[in-house]
Amino acid sequence: MSTETGEDYADAVLTGQTWERRSFERCDFTDADLRDLVTKACTFTDCDFTRADLGDTRHTGTAFRGCTFNRTVFASSRFEGCTLLGSTFTDCRLRGCTIRDTDLSLAGLGRIDLRKMDLSGLRLREANLVEADLRECDLREADLSGARLLRTRLEDTDLRGARLDSDGLRQAQLTGARIDLDQAVRFAAAHGLVVEG
C-alpha cells in the first residue's frame, strides 16, 4: 500500500475515481470535490475534509482515523465495513447516508442530526453524542458503551439489544424509546429504583 503524507488536495476535483489500498496521512482535502468517489481498503489518517463534497461516495473497508469533517457534504454516501475511529463531525448532514458494520468509536458527533437513520449494530463506544438528535433511529444491537449521552435525543428510538451505560440511561432523553427487559431493569437501577423479583 502506497502512502501519501502531507499532500495538498485542497480545491481538487477528483470526482468519479476509484481508489484501492491507498493510504493518506495528514492530507488536506479542504473544499475538494470528491463526488462519486469509490474507496476500497484505503486509509485516511488525520486528514482534513473541511467543506469537501463526499456526495454519492462509496467506501468499503476504508479507515478514516482521526479525520476532521467540518461542514462536509455526505449526501447519499455509503460506508460499509469502515472505521471512523476518533474522527470529528461538525455542522455535517449525515441524514440520507448509509452506514453499515462501521466503527464510530471515539467519534465526535456532538449536536449532529441523525434522525430516523438505521444505525443498528454500529460501534459507538465512547463516542461524543452530547446533544445529538437520534430521534426515531434504529439502534438495535448498537454498542454505546461509554458514549457521552448528555441531553442526547433518543425519543422514540429502538434501543433493543443496545449496550448503554448507567450514565447514558440517566442523561439521555428516552421518552418513547423501545427497550428490552434487561435494559428496563438497568434503567430502573440507574434511577435509584429497587427491582424485586
C-alpha positions as CSV (number, residue, x, y, z in Angstrom):
1,M,0.0,0.0,0.0
2,S,1.5,3.3,-1.1
3,T,1.3,6.2,1.5
4,E,0.9,9.9,0.7
5,T,1.9,12.2,3.5
6,G,1.0,15.9,3.8
7,E,-0.3,16.2,0.3
8,D,-2.4,19.2,-0.6
9,Y,-5.7,18.3,-2.3
10,A,-7.5,21.5,-1.4
11,D,-10.0,22.5,-4.1
12,A,-9.0,19.5,-6.1
13,V,-11.6,17.9,-8.4
14,L,-11.4,14.1,-8.0
15,T,-14.9,13.1,-9.0
16,G,-15.8,9.6,-10.1
17,Q,-12.4,8.0,-9.2
18,T,-11.8,4.6,-7.7
19,W,-9.1,4.2,-5.1
20,E,-8.0,0.9,-3.8
21,R,-5.5,0.2,-1.0
22,R,-4.2,3.8,-0.9
23,S,-3.0,5.4,2.3
24,F,-3.2,9.2,3.1
25,E,-1.7,10.8,6.2
26,R,-2.2,14.4,7.2
27,C,-3.5,15.3,3.8
28,D,-5.6,18.4,3.1
29,F,-8.9,17.7,1.2
30,T,-10.4,21.1,2.1
31,D,-13.1,22.2,-0.4
32,A,-12.2,19.2,-2.6
33,D,-14.9,17.8,-5.0
34,L,-14.9,14.1,-4.3
35,R,-18.4,13.2,-5.5
36,D,-18.9,9.6,-6.7
37,L,-15.5,8.6,-5.3
38,V,-15.2,4.9,-4.6
39,T,-12.7,3.7,-2.0
40,K,-11.8,0.1,-1.1
41,A,-9.5,-0.8,1.8
42,C,-8.0,2.7,1.9
43,T,-6.7,4.5,5.0
44,F,-7.0,8.2,5.8
45,T,-5.2,9.3,9.0
46,D,-5.5,12.8,10.4
47,C,-6.8,14.2,7.1
48,D,-8.9,17.3,6.8
49,F,-12.2,17.1,4.8
50,T,-13.5,20.6,5.7
51,R,-16.2,21.6,3.3
52,A,-15.3,18.7,1.0
53,D,-18.1,17.2,-1.1
54,L,-18.4,13.5,-0.5
55,G,-21.8,13.2,-2.0
56,D,-22.7,9.8,-3.6
57,T,-19.3,8.3,-2.5
58,R,-19.0,4.6,-1.7
59,H,-16.5,3.3,1.0
60,T,-15.9,-0.3,1.7
61,G,-13.4,-1.5,4.3
62,T,-11.9,2.0,4.4
63,A,-10.5,3.6,7.6
64,F,-10.9,7.3,8.4
65,R,-8.9,7.7,11.6
66,G,-8.8,11.0,13.5
67,C,-10.1,12.9,10.4
68,T,-11.8,16.3,10.5
69,F,-15.2,16.6,8.8
70,N,-16.4,20.2,9.1
71,R,-19.4,21.3,7.0
72,T,-18.6,18.3,4.8
73,V,-21.3,17.1,2.4
74,F,-22.3,13.4,2.7
75,A,-25.4,13.3,0.6
76,S,-26.3,9.7,-0.3
77,S,-22.8,8.4,0.7
78,R,-22.3,4.8,1.8
79,F,-19.9,3.4,4.4
80,E,-19.7,-0.4,4.7
81,G,-17.2,-2.3,7.0
82,C,-15.4,1.0,7.6
83,T,-13.9,2.7,10.7
84,L,-14.3,6.4,11.6
85,L,-12.4,6.0,14.8
86,G,-11.8,9.3,16.6
87,S,-13.0,11.4,13.7
88,T,-14.9,14.6,14.4
89,F,-18.0,15.8,12.6
90,T,-19.0,19.5,12.9
91,D,-22.0,21.0,11.1
92,C,-22.3,18.0,8.8
93,R,-25.5,16.4,7.5
94,L,-25.3,12.6,7.7
95,R,-29.0,12.0,7.2
96,G,-29.5,10.1,4.0
97,C,-26.2,8.3,4.3
98,T,-26.0,4.5,4.7
99,I,-23.7,3.3,7.5
100,R,-23.3,-0.5,7.9
101,D,-21.0,-2.5,10.1
102,T,-18.9,0.5,10.8
103,D,-16.9,1.6,13.9
104,L,-17.6,5.1,15.2
105,S,-15.8,4.6,18.5
106,L,-14.4,7.8,20.0
107,A,-16.0,9.8,17.2
108,G,-17.0,13.4,17.9
109,L,-20.7,13.6,16.9
110,G,-21.9,16.3,19.3
111,R,-25.1,18.1,18.2
112,I,-25.3,16.1,14.9
113,D,-28.6,15.3,13.3
114,L,-29.1,11.6,12.8
115,R,-32.9,11.4,13.0
116,K,-34.6,8.3,11.6
117,M,-31.3,6.7,10.5
118,D,-30.6,3.0,10.6
119,L,-27.6,2.8,13.0
120,S,-28.3,-0.8,14.1
121,G,-25.2,-2.8,15.1
122,L,-22.8,0.1,14.9
123,R,-19.9,0.5,17.3
124,L,-20.2,3.9,19.0
125,R,-18.1,3.1,22.1
126,E,-17.0,6.3,23.9
127,A,-18.4,8.5,21.1
128,N,-19.3,12.0,21.9
129,L,-23.1,12.2,21.2
130,V,-23.8,15.2,23.5
131,E,-27.0,17.0,22.3
132,A,-27.1,14.8,19.2
133,D,-30.5,14.2,17.7
134,L,-31.1,10.4,17.3
135,R,-34.9,10.5,17.5
136,E,-36.6,7.6,15.8
137,C,-33.3,5.9,15.0
138,D,-32.8,2.1,14.8
139,L,-30.0,1.5,17.3
140,R,-30.8,-2.2,17.9
141,E,-27.6,-4.1,19.0
142,A,-25.5,-0.9,18.8
143,D,-22.6,-0.6,21.2
144,L,-22.9,2.7,23.1
145,S,-20.6,1.7,25.9
146,G,-19.0,4.7,27.5
147,A,-20.7,7.1,25.0
148,R,-21.3,10.6,26.2
149,L,-25.1,11.0,26.0
150,L,-25.8,14.2,27.9
151,R,-29.0,15.6,26.5
152,T,-28.9,13.2,23.6
153,R,-32.3,12.9,22.0
154,L,-33.3,9.3,21.9
155,E,-37.0,9.7,21.9
156,D,-38.9,7.0,20.0
157,T,-35.6,5.3,19.2
158,D,-35.4,1.5,19.0
159,L,-32.7,0.5,21.6
160,R,-33.4,-3.2,22.0
161,G,-30.2,-5.1,22.5
162,A,-28.1,-1.9,22.5
163,R,-25.4,-1.6,25.2
164,L,-25.7,1.6,27.2
165,D,-24.0,2.5,30.5
166,S,-25.9,3.8,33.6
167,D,-24.7,7.4,32.9
168,G,-26.3,7.2,29.4
169,L,-29.5,5.8,30.8
170,R,-29.7,8.8,33.2
171,Q,-28.5,11.6,30.9
172,A,-30.2,10.8,27.6
173,Q,-33.8,11.8,26.7
174,L,-35.5,8.5,26.3
175,T,-39.2,9.2,26.2
176,G,-41.0,6.6,24.0
177,A,-37.8,4.7,23.3
178,R,-38.2,0.9,22.8
179,I,-36.1,-1.1,25.2
180,D,-35.8,-4.8,26.2
181,L,-36.4,-6.2,29.7
182,D,-32.7,-6.2,30.7
183,Q,-32.4,-2.6,29.7
184,A,-35.6,-1.8,31.7
185,V,-34.0,-3.3,34.8
186,R,-30.8,-1.4,34.3
187,F,-32.8,1.9,33.6
188,A,-34.6,1.4,36.9
189,A,-31.4,0.8,38.8
190,A,-29.7,3.8,37.2
191,H,-32.5,5.9,38.5
192,G,-32.2,4.5,42.0
193,L,-35.2,2.1,41.9
194,V,-35.1,-1.3,43.5
195,V,-36.3,-4.1,41.3
196,E,-37.6,-7.2,43.1
197,G,-38.4,-10.4,41.5
